[in-house]
């Protein structure tokens, strides 16, 4: 008879017991904080839909990165808001582009902070799509050349990890080839491998000013219904040379984080995206749930599902709580 011999409640009786038997533990070292860098001096503009997150000029970004490092957070991922946008996304791969300048400045001030960059074009194109638009469609193979140039320019500026988020076919291979051909064989690639066309990116598009001016991203980002296809995308990115892979968003796709963890022996990252963050904040501001607990429960769930790396806008408050 399992009961009364077995009483699982025995191990839940006190905080010290619960702590002893806890299966999933969070560590700030596994967090990556997304940051938005913009032109100017002394700029720190709060993003309306993402309270507690800012568009920052480089001078402020450097200070922010120093704080991130002092909290023991794993690293940052940089997104850029260029001075101007055009049809060719030239701001994305310019050697003196906003992200390239930011990397150099942060690198100079905070020597061993991990700097990751988002490699994509949507913040840099006048139409807000993630690549070259030809006849109303995003042209895959032309876009690969932009992505390779962008990743290379980030590596040149000092990025440790480049993270392509565009979902073009073949981008990881194109980026690996460009990096290796130019002596950056030590720069690693975190592929946004299973990235879904998600409504939860809504607040980010305000943060990065990257809303598509026509249509949507469903011809390149994945259909939320497709789990098997996600495994195929991951396998392809690994074959092309990705060092680490990501599932994005996180909470609505925990099943895929788990499948990825079980199938592939590489570091698995998950991106708790802007909408996941903003929903918790909005509910908390209404007094509908406790922000700290929702933050920790969601992060714990993402880790329990199998993500060793979590990109999250909660990096700082979570790190403070864990200290
Ligand atoms: C760029 C990119 C996006 C996000 C990360 N990289 C937006 C998009 O694909 O529309 C979303 C991040 C977030 O919502 O926090 N393509």
Boltz pocket constraint, residues with backbone or C-beta under 6 A from the ligand:
constraints:
  - pocket:
      binder: B
      contacts: [[A, 118], [A, 120], [A, 121], [A, 122], [A, 130], [A, 165], [A, 166], [A, 200], [A, 201], [A, 202], [A, 203], [A, 204], [A, 205], [A, 210], [A, 217], [A, 272], [A, 273], [A, 274], [A, 275]]
      max_distance: 6.0
